[in-house]
Amino acid sequence: MELEFPNSGSIPPVCFYNRQGLADWLNRNPTYKKYFTTSFPYLYTPTDPSKPTGYDIEKVPLQTRIHGLSQADSNLLNRQFTLFRNVYTFNLNAYVKSLETGSTPIYYRFRTGRERQEYRAAVTMINKLYPFRAILIAQDATSVEKTPLGWIIPFPIY
């Protein structure tokens, strides 16, 4: 891909997805918080009349949506992330190769119905940390034109 993440029109790399979630990434990249005011309802939009004086959206710390896990739940989350990353990596490589060769991408095929169910469960959990729909439709809350962020997820996550 020519566009490096997080530019508009770029694809989130595999390393974007971790246990800390979108909140952690936004805390490290605060200029992007303006795109996710609907995902984090305690972020005021620039036009919100209840916004305190001197409020700076970039300085508001965001909290991850999953915390206080038991050891068993933490292990389950680790397994789910591993499965998700494996499928995401395979599909991302297939997509990029299809762009290079002009062929139709061949995405990951689950070996068993159980593996597919485990993946769906993983996506459900990971979607709590990375709201995929919100990522796809994220718009700049500071802009009158509501400019879209434009990140691409070029293959089915579900």
Residue, then its C-alpha position, 0 to 999 in steps of 0.5 A: m500500500e502506498l498510503e501509510f497508516p493512519n492517513s486517510g485511505s490507509i488500512p490499519p496494520v495488524c499491530f494496530y490491534n492490541r489489548q488496550g484498544l482504540a482508546d489507547w491508540l487515540n491517547r497516543n495519537p490525540t489529533y484523531k480523537k475528534y473522529f471518535t466523539t460518538s464512540f466515546p460519548y464523554l468527549y464533547t464535540p466542538t459545538d456542544p453547548s455544555k462543553p467547559t471553557g478551555y476544553d481541549i478534546e486532545k487532552v481528555p484521557l480515554q479509558t479502555r473498555i475492557h479491564g479487571l479481567s480474571q486470569a481465565d478471561s485474560n487468557l481467553l482474550n489473548r487466544q481471541f487476539t491471536l486468532f483475530r490477528n492470524v485471520y486479519t494478517f492472512n486477509l490483509n496479505a491476500y488483499v494487498k497481493s490482489l492489488e499488486t496482481g489484479s487478481t481476486p483476493i482469496y480470503y481466509r477459510f476456516r478449517t472447521g465450524r468451531e474455528r469459525q465460531e471462535y473467530r466470531a466470538a473473538v470479533t465480538m470481543i475485539n469490537k468492544l475495543y475497536p468498534f469497526r463500524a465506528i472506525l469505518i464511518a468516523q468523521d471529523a467532529t471539528s469540521v463543518e463539512k464532517t470530513p470522513l477519516g477514510w480508513i479502509i477495512p477492505f475485507p469482511i471482519y465478521 
